[in-house]
């Protein structure tokens, strides 16, 4: 078999898997509500966090850029905690044991939620990871930050309002 066939097939499978059924990412308007289980067994509903600024970070354990993003998110959420910022690190389509090991290995203290079937990622139109969404105090999508500076700019703007 040609040595280029397997990488192409793998890329196609990943692309199809992550593209889901959503035609485009949710980039504005009311944030789709969800309830997910956390690693601690508690259930977290986005709607219960109304009045706070919420950062949603969609990630997986095999995504190298996700590790750096989660570490930055942990730092930023701590820096802005007194301003009503809550960070939810939403693991997409992986098993609890794998996620627990990853969190322990990386010393993460973030609130980790499990989107085991990918429905929440689909509702937000996640087509690649990492993928962050900032939801304002009214439950409306404020922005989709593309990098660390964008995330901090969004938080500074919302915490002043």
Secondary structure as a PSIPRED ss2 file (coil, helix, strand):
# PSIPRED VFORMAT (PSIPRED V4.0)

   1 X C   1.000  0.000  0.000
   2 X C   1.000  0.000  0.000
   3 X C   1.000  0.000  0.000
   4 X C   1.000  0.000  0.000
   5 X H   0.000  1.000  0.000
   6 X H   0.000  1.000  0.000
   7 X H   0.000  1.000  0.000
   8 X H   0.000  1.000  0.000
   9 X H   0.000  1.000  0.000
  10 X H   0.000  1.000  0.000
  11 X H   0.000  1.000  0.000
  12 X H   0.000  1.000  0.000
  13 X H   0.000  1.000  0.000
  14 X H   0.000  1.000  0.000
  15 X H   0.000  1.000  0.000
  16 X H   0.000  1.000  0.000
  17 X H   0.000  1.000  0.000
  18 X H   0.000  1.000  0.000
  19 X H   0.000  1.000  0.000
  20 X C   1.000  0.000  0.000
  21 X C   1.000  0.000  0.000
  22 X C   1.000  0.000  0.000
  23 X C   1.000  0.000  0.000
  24 X C   1.000  0.000  0.000
  25 X C   1.000  0.000  0.000
  26 X C   1.000  0.000  0.000
  27 X C   1.000  0.000  0.000
  28 X C   1.000  0.000  0.000
  29 X C   1.000  0.000  0.000
  30 X E   0.000  0.000  1.000
  31 X C   1.000  0.000  0.000
  32 X C   1.000  0.000  0.000
  33 X C   1.000  0.000  0.000
  34 X C   1.000  0.000  0.000
  35 X E   0.000  0.000  1.000
  36 X E   0.000  0.000  1.000
  37 X E   0.000  0.000  1.000
  38 X E   0.000  0.000  1.000
  39 X C   1.000  0.000  0.000
  40 X C   1.000  0.000  0.000
  41 X C   1.000  0.000  0.000
  42 X C   1.000  0.000  0.000
  43 X E   0.000  0.000  1.000
  44 X E   0.000  0.000  1.000
  45 X E   0.000  0.000  1.000
  46 X H   0.000  1.000  0.000
  47 X H   0.000  1.000  0.000
  48 X H   0.000  1.000  0.000
  49 X H   0.000  1.000  0.000
  50 X C   1.000  0.000  0.000
  51 X C   1.000  0.000  0.000
  52 X C   1.000  0.000  0.000
  53 X E   0.000  0.000  1.000
  54 X E   0.000  0.000  1.000
  55 X E   0.000  0.000  1.000
  56 X E   0.000  0.000  1.000
  57 X E   0.000  0.000  1.000
  58 X E   0.000  0.000  1.000
  59 X E   0.000  0.000  1.000
  60 X C   1.000  0.000  0.000
  61 X C   1.000  0.000  0.000
  62 X C   1.000  0.000  0.000
  63 X C   1.000  0.000  0.000
  64 X H   0.000  1.000  0.000
  65 X H   0.000  1.000  0.000
  66 X H   0.000  1.000  0.000
  67 X H   0.000  1.000  0.000
  68 X H   0.000  1.000  0.000
  69 X H   0.000  1.000  0.000
  70 X H   0.000  1.000  0.000
  71 X H   0.000  1.000  0.000
  72 X H   0.000  1.000  0.000
  73 X H   0.000  1.000  0.000
  74 X H   0.000  1.000  0.000
  75 X H   0.000  1.000  0.000
  76 X H   0.000  1.000  0.000
  77 X H   0.000  1.000  0.000
  78 X H   0.000  1.000  0.000
  79 X H   0.000  1.000  0.000
  80 X C   1.000  0.000  0.000
  81 X H   0.000  1.000  0.000
  82 X H   0.000  1.000  0.000
  83 X H   0.000  1.000  0.000
  84 X C   1.000  0.000  0.000
  85 X E   0.000  0.000  1.000
  86 X E   0.000  0.000  1.000
  87 X E   0.000  0.000  1.000
  88 X E   0.000  0.000  1.000
  89 X E   0.000  0.000  1.000
  90 X E   0.000  0.000  1.000
  91 X E   0.000  0.000  1.000
  92 X E   0.000  0.000  1.000
  93 X C   1.000  0.000  0.000
  94 X C   1.000  0.000  0.000
  95 X C   1.000  0.000  0.000
  96 X H   0.000  1.000  0.000
  97 X H   0.000  1.000  0.000
  98 X H   0.000  1.000  0.000
  99 X H   0.000  1.000  0.000
 100 X H   0.000  1.000  0.000
 101 X H   0.000  1.000  0.000
 102 X H   0.000  1.000  0.000
 103 X H   0.000  1.000  0.000
 104 X H   0.000  1.000  0.000
 105 X H   0.000  1.000  0.000
 106 X H   0.000  1.000  0.000
 107 X C   1.000  0.000  0.000
 108 X C   1.000  0.000  0.000
 109 X C   1.000  0.000  0.000
 110 X C   1.000  0.000  0.000
 111 X E   0.000  0.000  1.000
 112 X E   0.000  0.000  1.000
 113 X E   0.000  0.000  1.000
 114 X E   0.000  0.000  1.000
 115 X E   0.000  0.000  1.000
 116 X C   1.000  0.000  0.000
 117 X C   1.000  0.000  0.000
 118 X C   1.000  0.000  0.000
 119 X H   0.000  1.000  0.000
 120 X H   0.000  1.000  0.000
 121 X H   0.000  1.000  0.000
 122 X H   0.000  1.000  0.000
 123 X H   0.000  1.000  0.000
 124 X C   1.000  0.000  0.000
 125 X C   1.000  0.000  0.000
 126 X C   1.000  0.000  0.000
 127 X C   1.000  0.000  0.000
 128 X C   1.000  0.000  0.000
 129 X C   1.000  0.000  0.000
 130 X C   1.000  0.000  0.000
 131 X E   0.000  0.000  1.000
 132 X E   0.000  0.000  1.000
 133 X E   0.000  0.000  1.000
 134 X E   0.000  0.000  1.000
 135 X E   0.000  0.000  1.000
 136 X C   1.000  0.000  0.000
 137 X C   1.000  0.000  0.000
 138 X C   1.000  0.000  0.000
 139 X C   1.000  0.000  0.000
 140 X E   0.000  0.000  1.000
 141 X E   0.000  0.000  1.000
 142 X E   0.000  0.000  1.000
 143 X E   0.000  0.000  1.000
 144 X C   1.000  0.000  0.000
 145 X C   1.000  0.000  0.000
 146 X C   1.000  0.000  0.000
 147 X C   1.000  0.000  0.000
 148 X H   0.000  1.000  0.000
 149 X H   0.000  1.000  0.000
 150 X H   0.000  1.000  0.000
 151 X H   0.000  1.000  0.000
 152 X H   0.000  1.000  0.000
 153 X H   0.000  1.000  0.000
 154 X H   0.000  1.000  0.000
 155 X H   0.000  1.000  0.000
 156 X H   0.000  1.000  0.000
 157 X H   0.000  1.000  0.000
 158 X H   0.000  1.000  0.000
 159 X H   0.000  1.000  0.000
 160 X H   0.000  1.000  0.000
 161 X C   1.000  0.000  0.000
